[in-house]
Amino acid sequence: MSLITEPVGQAAEIQQSNTILPDVEVLVVSSERSSTNSDVESRFSDAAQDCGVEPCDAGVFIRLLQKSLRDEADDVPQPLVGSRLCGTQRDFEVKLRMESSGLAADPPITVHQMFVETVTKYGDYMALASKQGDQWKKLTFKQYYDECRNAAKSFVKLGLERFHGVGILGFNSPEWFIADIGAILAGGLAVGIYTTNSPEACHYVAENSEANILVVENNKQLQKILQIQDQLPHLKAIVQYKDEVKEKRPNVYTWADFMQVGRSVSDSELDEIIASQKPNQCCTLVYTSGTTGKPKGVMLSHDNLTWTAGVAGNTVNLRAATDSQESVISYLPLSHIAAQMIDIWLSIKCGGATYFAQPDALKGSLVNTMREVRPTAFMGVPRVWEKMQEKMKTVGAKSSTVRRKVASWAKDVGLQTNLNRMNGNMSQPLNFRVAKKLVFKRVRKALGLSRCTKCYTGAAPITKDTIEFFLSLNIPVYELYGMSESSGPHTISVPESCRLSSCGKVMPGCKTLIYKPDSDSCGEICFWGRHVFMGYLNMEDKTEESIDEEGWLHSGDLGKHDEDGFLYITGRIKELIITAGGENIPPVPIEDAIKEQISVISNAMVIGDKRKFLSVLLTLKCNVNSDTGDPLDDLTPEVTQFCKRIGSKATKVSEILASKDRDVFNAIQEGINRVNEKATSNAQRIQKWIILEKDFSIPGGELGPTMKLKRPVIMKMYPDQIDDFYKDAITPTTPDNPLATK
């Protein structure tokens, strides 16, 4: 008898689960006999007794085990044959970044395998809950899984081809989740599309992913797709999951009709498709914008999702449903990897319950859902935490003098105590316990965070002021850092390991490299691990720019470690803007569009990193001192003629600014409006603008040798003007309400 000590195939699964031979090494046995047979028979006899099986001939027991392995052979994943760490083809099989030990050595599994594990463990636990009227409609994990299979059958029936996209365009709902997972089970690629996308932006994603089917929320989103339907040769069907379809059209289905379409597809047919899937194959596309403005399809494998969910869940100490079920609220855009990882994959991995917020969550209803659900874990982009902070400050300002003094005292105690905890002092002084009873518990209850032990922020930088504000109320908000290309998180802060302004330490099984560090040990942050994406769909050059020859993912962010291994982000290499709401926005296309639409504009620089909305600094075309290259106050002849055409007599920049020339201001606003009409999302619209007193120049320091904007320099030169954009966050710039030039 030959013994293979490394678990192979189904034997590996048995060893992993310990469901057949608990605490006994699994041996893969051949039919040959040898002198060691008596020892093996003795071991299997003992194992049989441990399993509650009547002692019998070891050969019988071995044959039963072999039969079990053969019976399950169809479920055994094929060997992972990927030879490269990255690729760009939709059917590419990637080489996984496996390690010999630790979490990175965990056996890779598919989305379906992870889901089945969860159904086996937590099948009768509540998985999804959505509000219908005053009642919550709930699905257990068994029902959730069955619905995903039914959706997969319908996708197959409608002609979904292997590795083709299923685009999903709508607000968070059970149908969104079911369509996403159903697409994966059917062998397609799940593709989230931002609800704020224009028809043109939707077209790009659908065309790039070669989407066979598009799933939309309502008539508003349906109309976007109908505008571009004729330009999508791969599109076979459209499914609307909310409301009735107002106008009957061929191949446009309601959700109810869609779920019936696949009834003729057998379980065996679907199972065959599922069995063909491998952990190192792509299953999801997440579209993100780069500095050029052209969206890139981030290819994520089954292993990217399942492994990251497991490691991230362990890192933040998510509890299994059988111990104490975790609950989250789904409200962030599911086209973003952060929402997908938390709401879908982490919840499946730990058996957590996901409650769906109302579509107007970010307009004010979120807090009502939070108070009702009382989640145990909550993720908010910085803008969400900032809104809470602003609201609480407004309410606090209306309180009595006594209440304000008590709150101020409690916040001082709370901040100091929590800062001490970060430094290892876990004691709770008497004044903290009093503050907790008088203030902190009430605040948590009012916010719906009374049960929440895991408050997180990510997707964009958060200010120290906001972090300290919540720390002072005994609501630690922990930062995590990652990107779409890392399947979500790379570093995570946790209660027992966090630092102010740090985004935490690298997840177990992952590595961080600071590339080309400077004298302050600051360099580009690079990632390594099984969470690193496969590549950008059909973009070989972009993939090679992102993943180097050694397999490291280059983030484009600058950062450094402290002596304890905590990571701090210090800036961005590229010019990509990340708004306070977490949306990635490339500024150059917007700036170019402004100059195209408003011919008198010489330079435009978009502002918006960590901000609530976009604003722009504008300069007019002026004559230049031929000797020094410095810009003059005189407008160019082109601009002077433009002014005459629109009724203005201005010949100098100073004249326009001093008189707040209504004709010029109207013309600029009209141009901004035209640019905004073509914006791919609301976040990419310009809300405020200002004309500066002089144009940018090389001598002035605003431009580099090739006439490119030196953004950090400009930010330092015009801090007052930039701050004025955001002092009044409500009123946009208009010709009647221009910002004053200083």
N, C-alpha and C positions, 0 to 999 in steps of 0.2 A: 504494500500500500504506500503510495507517495503522498507526502504531506506538504501543502502549500501554506506557509505561515502568514503570507500577506492575504488579507481578505480580497476576494475578487467578485465582481458582479453582485448577484443577489446575496452572496455570503457577506459581502461588505455591508449591505443594508441590514442583514440580520445582526451582525456584530454591533452595528450602530444603534439599533433599537433594543437589543437584548430581549426580544419578545419570545424567542424560541429557546435559547440556551442562556439564561441569565448568569452573568459572572463567569462564563466559560468561554474560552477562546474557540472561535469557529474554525473548523478544519474543512477544507475542500478535499473530498476523498475520491480517489479513483477506484476502479474495480479490482485492481491488483492487490495481492496479499503479500505480506512480508513478515519478517521475524518480529516486527514491532506491533503486530496485530493484537496480541494479548493486552499490551498496554493501552492501545486505543480502545479496545472493547471495554476495558475496565473504566476508562474515562467516560465513554459514552453511557455506560451503565449507570455511573454516578450522575451524569447529566440528566439521564432519563428520570431518575428518582427526584432530582432537584426540580424537574418540571412537573412532577406529580404523575409521571407515567410508570405503569407497572414494569418492574425490571424484566427485561427480555433479552433475547439474543442480540448482541450489539450489531450484528450484520443486518438484522431486520430494521433496527433503529436507523442505521446508516442508509439503508435503501429507502426508508420513509423520508429521510432528509433529502436524499438525492431526488426523489420523486417530487418533493415540494419545490426544490430548486428548478426542476424541469418545468413544472406546472406554471411557475412564475417567470419563465424565461422571456416571455414576450414583453415583460415590464423592465427587463434589464437594459439600461442605457448602452448604446454602442460605445466602443472606446472613443475617447476624445482625441482626434487626430490633428488638431490645429497645430501648425508649426510656426505661426507668426503671432506676435503680440498685438498687432493691429491690422486692420484691413478696411476696405470701403465698399465692398460688394454686399448686397442685402443677404445673400446666402453664405457669406463667409463664416468659417468656423475658426474661432480665435484660440490661441494658446493661452490657457488660464495661468495666472500668476500663482501657482500652487507652491506651498512651502512644505518642508518635511515634518514640521511640528507646529503646534499652536492652532489657533483658529483658522489660519490660512491653509491648514492641511485638511480641513473639513471636506468630506466628499461633496462634490458639486451636485446640485439637484435642479430640476426644472421648476417653473412656476406651478405646473400641475402637481408635481410631487409634493411641493410645499403645501399646496392647498389641501391635498388629500390627507397629509399628516395632520393638518389642523382639523379637518372634518372628523378624522378618527379620534382625536383628543377632545375636541370641543364642539362636536356636531350639534348638540342641542342648545348651546349658548347663543344668545342674541348677537348677531353680527352687524346688521345695518338697521337704522331707524330713521324714517323720514316723516315729517309732520304733515298730516292731511287734516285740515281744519284744526280741531282741538285735540286730535288723537295722533299718537305715534304709530305708524305702520311699521312692523318689525319683521325681519327675516333672520332665521337661525343660520348657522354656518352650513348646515345640510341644505336648507332651502336656497341659500346664496349660491352654493356650488351647483345645485341642480339648475338654477336659472342661468348660470354661466355656461353650462353644457348646452342648454336649450338655445341660448344665443349663438353659441359656436355652431350648432347644427344649422341654424338659419343662415349664418354667414356662409357656410359651406354650400347650402342650397342656392344662395344668391350668386354664387360663383366666385367667392373669395379665393384668390390664388395664393400659393405659398409665398411668403415673404412680401406680400403686397399690403398696402396700408388700409387700415380702417380709421378714418379721421373722425374725431369726436369733438363737437363744437357746442358747448353749452355749460350751464352752471352745474355744480356738484349735485349728484343725485345717485340713488341706487342704480338707475339705468346707465349712468356714466361708468360706474364700476363694472357692471355686468357686461357692457359692451367692450370695455377695455380687456377684461380677462377672457371674455368669449372670443375676441379677435385672436388672442394669443393661443388659446386652446385649439382654434380652428386653423392654426398654422400661419396666421397673418401677423402684421405688425400693428400694435396699438399706437395711435398717433393723436395726441392732444393738440387742440387748436385754440388759441386764445379767443375768448368771446368778443373782445374788442377789436379783433382783426378786421380789416377792410376786405371786401370781396377779392381784391388783387392779392392781398397777403394770404388769404385762404387758398387761392388758386396756386400760389407758389408751393405751399405745404402739400396740398393734395397732388399736385403734379410731380413734385420731387419724390414723394413716397409712393407714387403710382397707386393711389388709393382706388380700390374697387368699390368701396362702400363709404358713405359719409353719414354719420349719425349726428343729428342736430336737435337742439332743445325745443325750439318753437318756430313760429312763422317768421319772426324777425331774422333768425339765423338761416332758416330755409331760403329766404329771399336772396341772401348773399350767395348761396350755392347755386340757385337757379340762374343768377346772372352770369355765372362762369361755367355752368354745366356743359355747354357745347364745346368748351375748351379743354375738357378733361376726358381724353380718349379711353382711359382705363376705368372710368366710373361706370358702375353697373346698377347701383341702387342708392337711394337716400332713405333714411329712417328718421322720423320725427318722434321724440320720446315724451313730449309734453303737449297737451291740447290736441284738438282734432286738426287734421290737415284741411285747410280752408278750401283748397282747390284740388280736386282729384287729378292726378297726373300719373302717367305710366312710370312704374318703378319707384314710386314714392309711397312709403309705407308708414302707417301709424305703428307705435311700439307694440300694441296688442296684435296687430296683423303680422308684424315682423316675427314675433315670438312663436307664431303658428306656422310660419313658412317652412321651418325645418323639421316638421313632425315626421316626414317620410325618410329622413336621414337616420340610419340605424345607429345604435350605440357602438356596434363593432366598427362601423365606418369611421366614426369620430375617434374611437380608441386607437385605430390604426394611425390616424394623423397625429394624435397625441404621442403615441409610442415612437414616432419618427423624430420627435423633437429632442434636441440635445442641450445640455446646460451651456455649451459654448457657442450657441447660435443666437442671433439677434431675435428679440421679441418685442421691443419697444423703441420708438423714435421720440426723442425730445428735441424740439426745435429751439435753437437759441441764436441770438444775433451776435455777430462778431464786429470788429471795428470797421469793417467795410460796409456793414449794414445788411449784407446778404445772409439770410438765416441758414444755419447749418443743422443738418439732421444728426443728432447725437445717437449713435447706435448702442443700445444697451442690451446685453445678453441676459438669458435666464439667470445665469450665475451672478451677474452684476446685481440683479434685483434680490435674489434669494439669499445670497451670501451677505450682502450689505444689510439687509433687513435683520438677519440673525445677529450679526456683530453689533450693529447699532442698538438693537434691542437689549443685548447683554450689557452694553456700555452704559446705557441710561437706566438700567435695572427695571425694564418693563416686566411686570409680573405675569405669570401664566394665568389664564382665565380660571383654572381650577383652584388657584390660590386666592386671587382677588382680581376680578376682571378690570382691566384698564378701559377707559373710555375717552374718546377724542371727538372734536367737532370738526367736520369737514366744511371749510369755507374759502380757503385760499385756492387760486386757480389751479386746476388739476393738470393743465398743460405745463406746469412748472414741476420740476423733479421733487422739490421739497414737499409739496402737497401729496404727490403720488407716493413717495416713500413712506410718509407718516400715515396718511389716511388709508391707503390700500395695503401696502406690503408689510409694514410693521404691525398693523392691526391683524392681518391674517397670521403672521408669524407667531404672535403671542396670544391669539384668540381674543383680541380686544374688540370693543363695541364702537362703531362709528355712527355718530349722529350727524344728520345733515342740517346745516343752517339754512335760513331763508335766503333767497336771491339778493335781498337788500341788506345782507349782513353787514357789509362795510359802509352802509349808509345809516346805521344806527340800531338795527335789530339784533346784532350779534350778542350784545350783552343780555338781552332777554333769553336767548337760547342758552347762553352760558349759565344764567341763574337757574334755568329749568333743568338742564342736563347735569350741571356741576361736574365737568370733566376732571379726570385724574391727571391728564396731560394736555398741555395747550401750547401750540406753536403760533407765534405772531411775528410777522415781518415788522421792522422798526416802526413803520407808520402806524400800525395797529396799537403798539405800546405808546407811541407818542399821542395818539388820539385819546387813549385812556388817561394819560397824564394831563393833557389839556383839559379834559372834562372834569377830572377830579380837582384840578386847581380852580376851575371856574366855580364848582360847587363849594369848595372850601372857602373861597373869597366871600361867599354869601353867609357863612356861618357866623355865630355870635363871637364876641371877643374871647370869651372863656373857652369855647370849643376850638378856636384857632390856636390859642396858647397851649391847650392840651395836645392838640395834633402836632404842633411844632415840637413840643417836648418829646412826644412819642417818636417822631421821625428822627430826631437827633439820637435817641437811644437805639432805635432800630438800625440806623446806618452804622453806628459805631460797633454794635454787637455783631452785625453781619460781616463787617470788615475784619473784625477780630477772628471770626470763624474762618475766613479765607486764609488767615495766618496760623491756623491750627488751634486756636483757643475756642473750644466748643462749649464753654460754660454759658449759662443763662442767668445773668444777675437779676436781682429782685426787681429792679426798675424795668427791665425788659419784660419780665413776666407780667407786671402790672400793665405795661403798655400793650402787650399782646391781648390782654383781656379787655382793656378799655377801648382800644383803637384797631389793632391789626385784624382781629377776628371779624369785626364789623365791616372793615374794608374788603376783606376777602369774600365775605358773604354778598356784599353789594355788587362785586364784580363777577360773581359766579365761580370763584376760585377756592371755595371753602374746602374742597376735597383734592385740589390740585397740588401734587408734589413735584411736578415737572413742568416748569414754565420755560419755554425756549424762544429764542429769536435767531433769525438767520436770513439768508437770501440777499441781504444788504447790510452795510455797517450801521451800528446803532451808536448813538452818542453816549458819552460817559454820564452826562446829566440825566438821561432817561434811566440808565442802569442804576444810578445812585438813588434816584427818586423811588424806584420800586424796592430797592434794598432797604430804604428807610422805612418802608411800610411792611417789612418782613416778607416781601415777595421777591425772592432772588430770581432774576431772569438770566438763564444760562445761555451763553453764545455757542453756536456751532458754525462751522465753516466748511464749505465745499462748493461744488459746482455741478452742473448737469453732467459734465464729463467724468465725475467721480460718483455717479449714481446718487448724489446727494451729499451726505456728510463725509468729511475727512478728519476733522478734529472736533472734539466735543468737550464742553465743560460739564462737570457733574458736581453735586453738592460737596463731595469729599475732596474734590480736586478742581479748584477754579481760582482765577485771578481777575481783578478788575481790569477791564479793557482787553483781556485776552480771549481768544476764541477756543481755548482749551488745549488739550493734548491729542495727539494722533490716536485714532482708533486702533485697538489690538489687531494685529495681522496686517497693518498698513505701515508705510514708511513715509517720512518727509525729508526732502533734500532742499537745502538752501543753496541755490545755484549762483555761482559767482558772487559770493558775499563781499560787501565793501568793508571799509574800516570799522563800521559799526555793526558788523556781522549781519547786515541786511542784504538780502538778495532775492532772486525769484523763487517762489515757493513751488516745489515740484512734488508730485504724488507718485506713490507706488502701492499697488495692492490689487486685490481681486475686484475692487469697486471701480477700477479705472475702465473707462469705456472702450468699445471695440474700435471706433473710428467714426469719421463723418461720412455719411452716406454719399457715395459718388464724388467725394472731394479728397482725392489722394494728396494734393499739395497741402491743403489745410490740415489734414491728418498728420502728415510728416512734420509740419510746423508745430503741432501740438504735442506729439509723442516722439521723443528722440530715439536714436538708434538703440539705446540701452533699455528702452521701454518706460522711461520716466515721463509722466504727464506734466507739461509746463503750464502753470495756471495763468501766467500773465500778471500775477499779483506779487507785490513786494512784501517781505516780512522777515521776521527773525524770531529766534527762540531765546528765552531767558535760561538761567542756569538750571532751572527745574524742568525744562522741556515744554513750557507753555509757549504757544505760538501767538505772535502779535502781528497783525496786518498793518503795514505802514504806508501803503499806497498801491497804485496800479501802474503797470508798465504801459499798457495800452490806454487809449483815450475813452474807452467804454464807460458810459455813465450808468450807475446803478441808482435808481431813484429810491426814496424812502419806502416806497411800496414794493421794492424788490424787482422791478422790471429793468432788464438790460437794454440800454438805448445807445446806439452808435451816433455820436453827434455830427460827424462829417456829412452824411447824406442830408441831414436837416439843414445844416449851414449852407451846403451847396444849393439846396432847393430855395432857400431864402434869397440868395444872391441871384438865382435864376429868375425868380418871380419879381424881385424888386431891383431893377437895373441900377439904381443909384447907390446901392449898398456895396461898399468895398470889402469889408470884413464882417463876419458874424461869428460869435463864439457862444455856443449853447452852455448854459449853467444848469445843473440839476443833480449832481452826485450827492447822495444822502439827503436830497431835498424832496419836498412834497410835490413839486411840479417843475416844469422846464421854463426857463427864462433865457433871454438872449441879449448879449451886448452887441450893438450895431455901430458901425462907422460909415460915414458917407465918403464918396469919392472926391478927393481934393487934389489940387495942384501940389507939386512937390518942389522943394528947393533944389535946384539943379546942382548946387555945390555940395550941400550936406546930405541930401536925401531925406530931410525932415519934411513931414507933411505941413502944408500951409492951411490957413483958414479959408482960402478961396476955393469955391467949388469948381470942378472941372466943367468945361463947356457942355459936355454931355448932360451933366446934372443940371446946369443952368437952363438948358433947353427943356429938360424934363419938367423943371419947376414952372417954366412959362406955360407949358401945355396944360398943367393942372391948375393954373391960376395963381401961382406964387411968384412973387417978385424977388425972392431970396437969391443972393449970389455968394453968400458966405455961410459956413456952418453956424457961426455965432448968431447970425440973424434968425435962422430957423429955431435955434434953441431959446433965444431971448424972447421971441414973439410967440413961441409955442405954435409955430406955423400950422394952422389947421389943415390946409391943403396937403402939405407934405406928410403930416401925421396920418391923415386919412389914407393917403396912397400907401404908406407903409403898413397900416393896419389891414388894408385890403389884401396886400401881398401876403401878410402873415396868415390871414384867413384862408387864402388859396393853398398855402403850404399845409395848414392844419387839415384841410379837407382831404388831402392825400396821405395823411398820417396813418400808419398801419395799426395804431391803437391810440386810445385816449391819452395814455401816459406820454406819448410822443408829440403831443400838441404843445405849442408855445403859448404860455399864459401871460407872460409879461416881457416887455422889451424896453430898451432905453438907447438913445443916440448919444454916443460919447463926443466929447469936444474936439477930438482930433483922431485922425486915422492911425492905424497901426503901422509900424515901420521897423526896418532893421536897426536904424540908429536909436529908435526909441526903446528897443529891446523886446517889443511884442512879437516880432517875427524873426525866424531863423534865417540862415543863409539861403535856403531854398524857398523862402517866403511862407513857411509853415508856421502856424500859430504856436507860440511858446506858452502853453496854457498855464503852467504854474506861475510864470512871471505875470501874466495878465491878471490872474486871481489876486496876486499880492498888490498890484497896481490900482485895482479898483474894488477894494473891500467894501467901501461905503455904498457904492452903487449896487453891489451884489446883495448886501444885507438889506437894502431898501426893497428889493424884490420880495423878500419874505417877511417883512415886518407886518404887512397887511396881506394875509394869505387868502383873503376872500375876493378883494376887488382886483380884477385884471387891468392891465394897461389899456387905455382907450384914448382916442384923440381928445376926448373931454377930460381925461384923467391921466395925463402923462406923468412919468416919473421925472423929477427934477435932476438935471445934470449938475454934479458938484465939481 
